[in-house]
Amino acid sequence: MQSVVTFEKPIPHLSLPDWDARLYGLQVTADTRRADAFDLRHSAHQLRNETRIKTDWDSYHNNNRLSARIYEIEQWKSTIEDLLTRIDREMNLLKEEKASTERELEQLNMPLLVCSECLSNRDGKRSTELTYDMADMELKKELCVTEANKKLLIDRCQSTWEKINRLESVKFKLQLDLNDKTEALTIDKNMLSLDKDCANITYKTDSLKTPKRMITGEQWLQKVEANRQMAQDELQDTLRLRESLFVARERARNTLRAQTDVTNYMLRRRIYETQRARNELDWQKMKMEENMDKLATELKVMGEQFADKVNALKLAETRLETRGYRPGIELASDEADLGLKEEVRNLRETIRQLQEKLDCGKSTYNALEDASIKIAIDLADKNQSLEVDTRALEMRAALEPKKLKGTDKNLVLASMKDEVPKITEC
């Protein structure tokens, strides 16, 4: 009979070997878990170090890339700003050249007006003085030269206007490019200033997407190079155009000045020739009037002689007629009868000769008078021609350039007039 009652759990009990085996299994499991934990910590530490180093180097390289990109864009921005400054300067200079050319073009109106007035006035000459002389030919040539200069300057002004429009277009494109680069610089600088501790960084949806307008770096470089080359080509062409404007103005001015000098010389030469012809006609007219006076005196004397011979003939014929009434044998052919008949014949021949000479003298006097009238008319025409040519030469005095002296002349000859600052009086 038991004094103590014992109770056992109604579950299977382990034997000691099973218990030892279970303990050994727990030990092995713990060692394995610790080894796994150690390996995990080691690999995690290594991964942390590698990812930190990679992230730092990636951030460093990208920061350097951003800095290089910012530097590159700043260089291109400086280049574009320099090009814009040069374009503005060239546009201002080109506009000044265009304004100078337009002023030169306006100044051609005076030579055209003067040349036209000279041709119109010279066309008012009378009779034989209305000739195609060298002065008339040079005036027409000057008109053609002035028209050619005007057309040349108009073409140059048109080319300048077109070039200014092209420069405006290039300036607009460069300004857009400059604005884009300024905005890109602002974005890249802001991105360069960000770090992982900034408050305004967030996750972005589909951050690896490629925008539709994105181009490659080579394409970007080609575009900016093309813009720079386009601007440089336009600037070079603008320089040539400005030089051509200056050359066109000087050439037109020199050509017109040379033609003006030739025309003035021909007008002065024509005036000299007309004056010489007028003086010759004055002398001829004076000699003609002297001869007419002498011939008139001679005609008067011949007329008196003719009248005297007529009276003498009347006397001789009266004597012959009266002696024909002698009576009887007294009507004889004596010496007196023969002498009177010879006298009548001589007087008749003398009267005939005097009459012929008088007729010839009168016709000569009439011819002299007609020639004198023609000379007087031609002399009046030449005086009127002289007045016309002299007035034309006086009208052309407006085309003569103002004569400069001293420093002003040297500045104009050296084309340095615009370089010297103007002195303003206080």
C-alpha positions as CSV (number, residue, x, y, z in Angstrom):
1,M,0.0,0.0,0.0
2,Q,1.4,3.4,-1.3
3,S,1.5,6.3,1.1
4,V,1.9,8.9,-1.7
5,V,-0.1,9.1,-4.7
6,T,1.7,10.4,-7.8
7,F,0.2,11.7,-11.0
8,E,1.9,11.9,-14.5
9,K,0.8,14.0,-17.4
10,P,-1.0,11.9,-19.9
11,I,1.6,12.7,-22.7
12,P,4.5,10.7,-24.0
13,H,7.7,11.3,-22.1
14,L,11.1,11.6,-23.8
15,S,13.8,9.3,-23.1
16,L,17.2,10.6,-22.0
17,P,18.8,10.0,-25.4
18,D,16.0,11.8,-27.1
19,W,16.4,14.7,-24.7
20,D,20.2,14.8,-25.4
21,A,19.5,14.6,-29.1
22,R,17.0,17.5,-28.8
23,L,19.5,19.6,-26.9
24,Y,22.1,18.9,-29.5
25,G,19.7,19.9,-32.2
26,L,19.0,23.2,-30.5
27,Q,22.6,23.9,-30.1
28,V,23.2,23.2,-33.8
29,T,20.3,25.4,-34.8
30,A,21.5,28.2,-32.6
31,D,25.0,28.0,-34.0
32,T,23.6,28.0,-37.5
33,R,21.4,30.9,-36.8
34,R,24.3,32.9,-35.3
35,A,26.4,32.0,-38.3
36,D,23.7,33.1,-40.6
37,A,23.2,36.3,-38.6
38,F,27.0,36.9,-38.7
39,D,27.1,36.4,-42.5
40,L,24.1,38.6,-42.9
41,R,25.6,41.4,-40.8
42,H,28.9,41.1,-42.7
43,S,27.2,41.1,-46.1
44,A,24.9,43.9,-45.0
45,H,27.9,46.0,-43.8
46,Q,29.7,45.3,-47.0
47,L,26.6,46.2,-49.0
48,R,26.2,49.4,-47.0
49,N,29.7,50.4,-47.6
50,E,29.6,49.5,-51.3
51,T,26.3,51.2,-51.9
52,R,27.4,54.3,-49.9
53,I,30.7,54.5,-51.8
54,K,28.9,54.0,-55.2
55,T,26.2,56.5,-54.3
56,D,28.8,59.0,-53.2
57,W,30.9,58.5,-56.3
58,D,27.8,58.6,-58.5
59,S,26.8,61.8,-56.9
60,Y,30.3,63.2,-57.2
61,H,30.6,62.3,-60.9
62,N,27.1,63.7,-61.6
63,N,27.9,66.9,-59.7
64,N,31.1,67.2,-61.8
65,R,29.1,66.5,-65.0
66,L,26.6,69.2,-64.0
67,S,29.4,71.6,-63.2
68,A,31.0,70.8,-66.6
69,R,27.7,71.2,-68.3
70,I,27.1,74.5,-66.5
71,Y,30.6,75.7,-67.5
72,E,30.0,74.7,-71.1
73,I,26.6,76.4,-71.2
74,E,28.1,79.5,-69.6
75,Q,30.9,79.6,-72.3
76,W,28.3,79.2,-75.0
77,K,26.1,81.9,-73.3
78,S,29.1,84.2,-73.2
79,T,29.8,83.5,-76.9
80,I,26.1,84.2,-77.8
81,E,26.1,87.4,-75.7
82,D,29.2,88.5,-77.5
83,L,27.6,87.7,-80.9
84,L,24.4,89.6,-79.9
85,T,26.6,92.6,-78.9
86,R,28.4,92.5,-82.2
87,I,25.1,92.1,-84.1
88,D,23.7,95.1,-82.3
89,R,26.8,97.1,-83.1
90,E,26.8,96.0,-86.7
91,M,23.1,96.8,-87.0
92,N,23.6,100.3,-85.6
93,L,26.6,100.8,-88.0
94,L,24.6,99.4,-90.9
95,K,21.7,101.7,-90.1
96,E,24.1,104.7,-90.0
97,E,25.5,103.6,-93.4
98,K,22.0,103.2,-94.7
99,A,21.0,106.7,-93.4
100,S,24.2,108.2,-95.0
101,T,23.4,106.4,-98.3
102,E,19.8,107.7,-98.2
103,R,21.1,111.2,-97.5
104,E,23.4,110.8,-100.5
105,L,20.5,109.6,-102.5
106,E,18.4,112.7,-101.5
107,Q,21.3,114.9,-102.5
108,L,21.2,113.5,-106.0
109,N,17.8,115.2,-106.5
110,M,19.7,118.6,-106.8
111,P,22.0,117.4,-109.6
112,L,19.0,115.8,-111.4
113,L,17.0,119.1,-111.0
114,V,19.9,121.3,-112.1
115,C,20.8,119.0,-115.0
116,S,17.1,118.9,-116.2
117,E,16.8,122.7,-115.8
118,C,20.0,123.2,-117.8
119,L,18.8,121.0,-120.6
120,S,15.4,122.7,-120.6
121,N,17.0,126.2,-120.7
122,R,19.5,125.2,-123.4
123,D,16.6,123.8,-125.4
124,G,15.2,127.3,-125.4
125,K,18.0,128.5,-127.8
126,R,16.9,130.0,-131.1
127,S,17.5,129.1,-134.7
128,T,21.0,127.9,-135.6
129,E,22.2,128.0,-131.9
130,L,20.0,124.9,-131.1
131,T,22.7,122.4,-131.7
132,Y,23.8,119.0,-130.4
133,D,27.1,120.3,-129.0
134,M,29.5,118.7,-126.5
135,A,27.9,120.6,-123.6
136,D,24.5,119.2,-124.5
137,M,26.0,115.7,-124.8
138,E,27.8,116.0,-121.5
139,L,24.7,117.3,-119.8
140,K,22.8,114.2,-121.1
141,K,25.6,112.0,-120.0
142,E,25.6,113.6,-116.6
143,L,21.9,112.9,-116.4
144,C,22.5,109.3,-117.2
145,V,25.4,109.1,-114.7
146,T,23.2,110.6,-112.0
147,E,20.3,108.2,-112.8
148,A,22.8,105.3,-112.7
149,N,24.2,106.5,-109.4
150,K,20.7,106.8,-108.0
151,K,19.8,103.3,-109.1
152,L,23.0,102.0,-107.6
153,L,22.3,103.6,-104.3
154,I,18.7,102.5,-104.3
155,D,19.8,98.9,-104.9
156,R,22.4,99.2,-102.0
157,C,19.7,100.6,-99.7
158,Q,17.4,97.8,-100.6
159,S,20.1,95.2,-99.9
160,T,20.9,97.0,-96.6
161,W,17.2,96.8,-95.6
162,E,17.1,93.1,-96.4
163,K,20.3,92.6,-94.5
164,I,18.9,94.4,-91.4
165,N,15.9,92.2,-91.6
166,R,18.1,89.1,-91.7
167,L,20.1,90.4,-88.8
168,E,16.9,90.9,-86.9
169,S,15.9,87.3,-87.6
170,V,19.4,86.1,-86.5
171,K,19.2,88.2,-83.4
172,F,15.8,86.8,-82.5
173,K,17.1,83.2,-82.9
174,L,20.1,84.0,-80.8
175,Q,18.0,85.7,-78.2
176,L,15.8,82.6,-77.9
177,D,18.8,80.4,-77.6
178,L,20.3,82.7,-75.0
179,N,17.0,82.7,-73.0
180,D,16.9,78.9,-73.2
181,K,20.5,78.7,-72.0
182,T,19.8,81.1,-69.2
183,E,16.9,79.0,-68.1
184,A,18.9,75.8,-68.5
185,L,21.7,77.3,-66.4
186,T,19.2,78.3,-63.7
187,I,17.8,74.7,-63.6
188,D,21.3,73.0,-63.6
189,K,22.6,75.3,-60.9
190,N,19.5,74.6,-58.8
191,M,20.0,70.9,-59.3
192,L,23.7,71.2,-58.5
193,S,22.8,72.9,-55.2
194,L,20.5,70.0,-54.1
195,D,21.7,67.2,-51.9
196,K,20.0,64.2,-50.3
197,D,19.2,66.2,-47.2
198,C,17.1,68.9,-49.0
199,A,13.5,69.2,-48.1
200,N,12.2,69.7,-51.6
201,I,13.1,66.2,-53.0
202,T,10.4,63.6,-53.6
203,Y,9.7,60.5,-55.5
204,K,8.8,61.1,-59.2
205,T,6.6,59.0,-61.3
206,D,8.5,57.5,-64.3
207,S,11.6,59.5,-63.7
208,L,13.5,57.5,-66.3
209,K,11.2,58.5,-69.2
210,T,12.8,60.4,-72.2
211,P,11.0,63.7,-73.1
212,K,9.8,63.8,-76.7
213,R,11.8,66.9,-77.6
214,M,15.1,65.6,-76.1
215,I,18.1,65.5,-78.5
216,T,21.6,64.0,-78.2
217,G,24.6,66.0,-77.0
218,E,26.1,65.8,-80.5
219,Q,22.9,67.2,-82.0
220,W,22.9,70.0,-79.4
221,L,26.5,70.9,-80.2
222,Q,25.7,70.9,-83.9
223,K,22.8,73.3,-83.4
224,V,24.7,75.8,-81.3
225,E,27.7,75.6,-83.7
226,A,25.3,76.2,-86.6
227,N,23.8,79.2,-84.8
228,R,27.2,80.6,-84.1
229,Q,28.4,80.0,-87.7
230,M,25.2,81.6,-89.0
231,A,25.7,84.7,-86.9
232,Q,29.4,84.9,-87.8
233,D,28.6,84.6,-91.5
234,E,25.9,87.3,-91.3
235,L,28.4,89.6,-89.4
236,Q,31.0,89.0,-92.1
237,D,28.5,89.7,-94.8
238,T,27.4,92.8,-93.0
239,L,30.9,94.1,-92.9
240,R,31.3,93.6,-96.6
241,L,27.9,95.3,-97.2
242,R,29.0,98.3,-95.1
243,E,32.2,98.5,-97.1
244,S,30.2,98.2,-100.3
245,L,27.9,101.0,-99.2
246,F,30.8,103.3,-98.4
247,V,32.5,102.4,-101.8
248,A,29.2,102.9,-103.6
249,R,28.7,106.4,-102.1
250,E,32.3,107.4,-102.8
251,R,32.2,106.0,-106.3
252,A,28.9,107.7,-107.1
253,R,30.2,111.0,-105.6
254,N,33.5,110.8,-107.5
255,T,31.8,109.8,-110.8
256,L,29.3,112.6,-110.5
257,R,31.9,115.1,-109.5
258,A,34.1,114.1,-112.5
259,Q,31.2,114.3,-114.9
260,T,30.2,117.6,-113.4
261,D,33.7,119.0,-114.0
262,V,33.6,117.7,-117.6
263,T,30.2,119.2,-118.1
264,N,31.2,122.6,-116.6
265,Y,34.3,122.5,-118.8
266,M,32.2,121.9,-121.9
267,L,29.8,124.6,-121.0
268,R,32.7,127.1,-120.4
269,R,34.2,125.9,-123.7
270,R,30.9,126.4,-125.5
271,I,30.6,129.9,-123.9
272,Y,34.1,130.7,-125.1
273,E,33.4,129.4,-128.6
274,T,30.1,131.3,-128.7
275,Q,31.8,134.5,-127.5
276,R,34.5,134.1,-130.1
277,A,31.8,133.6,-132.8
278,R,29.9,136.6,-131.5
279,N,33.0,138.8,-131.6
280,E,33.7,137.6,-135.1
281,L,30.1,138.4,-136.1
282,D,30.4,141.8,-134.4
283,W,33.5,142.6,-136.4
284,Q,31.8,141.3,-139.6
285,K,28.8,143.4,-138.9
286,M,30.9,146.4,-138.2
287,K,32.9,145.9,-141.5
288,M,29.6,145.2,-143.3
289,E,28.1,148.5,-142.1
290,E,31.3,150.4,-143.1
291,N,31.1,148.9,-146.6
292,M,27.4,149.6,-146.8
293,D,28.1,153.2,-145.9
294,K,30.9,153.5,-148.5
295,L,28.7,151.7,-151.1
296,A,25.8,154.0,-150.3
297,T,28.1,157.0,-150.8
298,E,29.4,155.6,-154.0
299,L,25.8,154.8,-155.2
300,K,24.9,158.4,-154.4
301,V,27.8,159.7,-156.4
302,M,27.0,157.3,-159.3
303,G,23.4,158.5,-159.2
304,E,24.6,162.1,-159.5
305,Q,26.9,161.1,-162.3
306,F,24.1,159.2,-163.9
307,A,21.8,162.2,-163.7
308,D,24.6,164.4,-165.1
309,K,25.1,162.0,-168.0
310,V,21.4,161.9,-168.7
311,N,21.2,165.7,-168.9
312,A,24.3,165.7,-171.2
313,L,22.6,163.1,-173.4
314,K,19.5,165.2,-173.5
315,L,21.6,168.2,-174.5
316,A,23.4,166.3,-177.3
317,E,20.1,164.7,-178.6
318,T,18.4,168.1,-178.5
319,R,21.2,169.6,-180.5
320,L,21.1,166.8,-183.1
321,E,17.3,167.0,-183.3
322,T,17.3,170.8,-183.6
323,R,20.1,170.8,-186.2
324,G,18.1,168.4,-188.3
325,Y,15.8,171.3,-189.1
326,R,18.4,173.3,-191.0
327,P,17.2,174.6,-194.3
328,G,18.5,173.8,-197.8
329,I,22.0,172.8,-198.3
330,E,22.8,173.8,-194.8
331,L,21.6,170.4,-193.7
332,A,25.0,168.9,-194.2
333,S,26.9,166.2,-192.3
334,D,29.6,168.4,-190.9
335,E,32.1,167.9,-188.1
336,A,29.6,169.2,-185.5
337,D,27.0,166.6,-186.6
338,L,29.6,163.8,-186.5
339,G,30.8,165.0,-183.2
340,L,27.3,165.2,-181.7
341,K,26.5,161.7,-182.9
342,E,29.7,160.3,-181.5
343,E,28.9,162.1,-178.2
344,V,25.4,160.7,-178.1
345,R,26.7,157.2,-178.8
346,N,29.4,157.6,-176.1
347,L,26.9,159.1,-173.6
348,R,24.4,156.2,-174.3
349,E,27.2,153.7,-173.7
350,T,28.3,155.5,-170.5
351,I,24.7,155.7,-169.3
352,R,24.3,152.0,-170.0
353,Q,27.5,151.2,-168.1
354,L,26.5,153.5,-165.2
355,Q,23.0,151.9,-165.1
356,E,24.6,148.4,-165.0
357,K,26.9,149.5,-162.3
358,L,24.1,151.2,-160.4
359,D,22.0,148.0,-160.6
360,C,25.0,145.9,-159.6
361,G,25.8,148.3,-156.7
362,K,22.1,148.3,-155.5
363,S,22.0,144.5,-155.7
364,T,25.3,144.4,-153.8
365,Y,24.0,146.9,-151.2
366,N,20.8,144.8,-150.9
367,A,23.0,141.7,-150.5
368,L,25.1,143.5,-147.9
369,E,21.9,144.6,-146.1
370,D,20.5,141.0,-146.2
371,A,23.8,139.7,-144.9
372,S,23.8,142.3,-142.2
373,I,20.3,141.5,-141.1
374,K,21.2,137.8,-141.0
375,I,24.4,138.6,-139.0
376,A,22.3,140.7,-136.7
377,I,19.8,137.9,-136.2
378,D,22.6,135.4,-135.7
379,L,24.3,137.8,-133.4
380,A,21.1,138.2,-131.3
381,D,20.8,134.3,-131.2
382,K,24.4,134.0,-130.0
383,N,23.8,136.7,-127.4
384,Q,20.7,134.8,-126.2
385,S,22.7,131.5,-126.4
386,L,25.5,133.1,-124.3
387,E,22.9,134.2,-121.7
388,V,21.4,130.7,-121.6
389,D,24.8,129.0,-121.2
390,T,26.0,131.6,-118.7
391,R,22.7,131.1,-116.7
392,A,23.2,127.3,-116.9
393,L,26.7,127.6,-115.6
394,E,25.5,129.8,-112.8
395,M,22.8,127.3,-112.0
396,R,25.4,124.6,-111.8
397,A,27.3,126.5,-109.1
398,A,25.0,124.9,-106.6
399,L,26.6,121.5,-107.5
400,E,30.1,122.7,-106.5
401,P,31.2,121.3,-103.1
402,K,31.9,123.7,-100.3
403,K,35.6,124.4,-100.2
404,L,37.1,123.4,-96.8
405,K,40.3,124.7,-95.4
406,G,42.9,123.5,-92.9
407,T,41.9,120.8,-90.4
408,D,38.4,120.3,-91.9
409,K,39.8,119.6,-95.3
410,N,42.3,117.1,-93.9
411,L,39.5,115.3,-91.9
412,V,37.4,114.9,-95.1
413,L,40.4,113.7,-97.1
414,A,41.3,111.1,-94.5
415,S,37.6,110.1,-93.9
416,M,38.0,110.9,-90.2
417,K,35.2,113.5,-90.0
418,D,32.9,111.2,-88.0
419,E,35.7,110.1,-85.7
420,V,36.4,113.5,-84.2
421,P,34.0,114.4,-81.4
422,K,32.0,117.6,-81.9
423,I,32.8,120.5,-79.6
424,T,29.7,121.9,-77.9
425,E,29.5,125.4,-76.7
426,C,28.5,125.9,-73.1
